[in-house]
Amino acid sequence: MPPYGECDYWDERYTREPAAFDWYQGYSGLSAILRHVFPLDASLLHLGVGSSRLQEEMARAGWQHIVNGARRAGGGQLVKP
């Protein structure tokens, strides 16, 4: 089993596979649920963002308060879409 809990694993994987990837579903598969559960003015925290584009699609759809977090070697990294 890959060492998913290790930062080095993810650093190497993102180098090897730089294309965007959503583990569960992309925005098109989640949009109806997201719209039902989270109002557009909700404050959202997306942890383990990896190379997902979900937060970008959500921002284009009108969500304005999204903070993304990813654990990387050398400390945490927080980005906004």
C-alpha positions in Angstrom: 0.0 0.0 0.0 1.4 3.5 -0.8 2.4 5.6 2.1 -0.4 8.1 1.8 0.4 9.8 5.1 3.9 10.8 4.0 4.6 14.2 2.4 7.4 12.7 0.3 4.9 10.3 -1.3 2.7 13.2 -2.4 5.6 15.5 -3.5 6.9 12.6 -5.8 3.4 11.8 -7.0 2.6 15.4 -8.0 5.9 15.6 -9.8 5.2 12.3 -11.6 1.5 13.0 -12.3 1.0 16.8 -12.6 -2.4 16.7 -14.1 -5.4 17.7 -12.0 -7.1 14.8 -10.2 -10.2 14.5 -8.0 -10.2 11.4 -5.8 -14.0 11.2 -5.4 -15.9 13.4 -7.8 -15.3 16.5 -9.8 -17.6 19.5 -9.6 -20.0 18.2 -12.2 -20.7 15.1 -10.0 -21.1 17.1 -6.8 -22.6 20.4 -7.9 -26.2 19.5 -7.0 -25.3 18.3 -3.5 -22.9 21.3 -2.9 -25.6 23.8 -3.9 -28.1 22.1 -1.6 -25.8 22.0 1.4 -23.6 25.1 1.2 -25.0 28.6 0.4 -22.8 30.7 -1.9 -21.8 32.9 1.0 -20.6 29.9 3.2 -17.1 29.9 4.5 -15.5 26.6 3.2 -12.3 24.8 4.2 -11.0 22.3 1.6 -8.3 20.1 3.3 -6.1 17.8 1.3 -6.7 19.8 -1.9 -3.9 18.1 -3.8 -4.2 18.7 -7.5 -8.1 18.9 -7.4 -9.8 21.6 -9.4 -13.0 21.3 -7.4 -12.4 24.6 -5.6 -11.8 26.5 -8.8 -15.0 25.2 -10.3 -16.8 26.2 -7.1 -15.4 29.7 -7.3 -16.5 30.0 -10.9 -20.0 28.9 -9.8 -20.2 31.7 -7.2 -18.7 30.5 -3.9 -16.5 33.3 -2.7 -15.0 32.1 0.6 -13.0 29.0 0.0 -9.7 28.3 1.7 -7.7 25.2 0.6 -5.1 23.4 2.6 -2.5 20.9 1.6 0.2 19.3 3.8 3.6 19.3 2.0 7.2 18.8 3.0 8.5 21.9 4.8 5.2 22.8 6.4 1.6 23.4 5.6 0.5 25.3 2.5 -2.7 27.3 2.3 -3.9 28.8 -1.0 -7.1 30.5 -2.1 -8.6 29.9 -5.6 
